[in-house]
Amino acid sequence: MYVLAGSVAAIALVRLAVPSADIPFTRSRAFNALTPLALAVILGDFANWGDTPAM
C-alpha cells in the first residue's frame, strides 16, 4: 500500500511539472494534482492499518 500511495503521489507531482499543453485541459491543474495527493494521504493512512498481521 505504501508503494501505491507513493506512486499516486508521484503521478500528482508529475502532473504539476508537465506543461499544460501536453495534457487535455478539462479541470484546473491544482484540482488534478490535489485529488491524487489526497488519495495518496488516505492510502498511506490505510497502509498502516492494512499491514498489521491477522490474529
Number of C-alpha atoms within 10 A of each C-alpha: 16 16 12 13 22 16 14 21 21 16 16 23 16 12 19 15 9 11 10 12 7 8 10 7 10 7 8 9 16 11 11 17 19 16 13 20 20 15 15 23 16 12 20 18 14 14 16 11 11 12 10 8 6 5 3
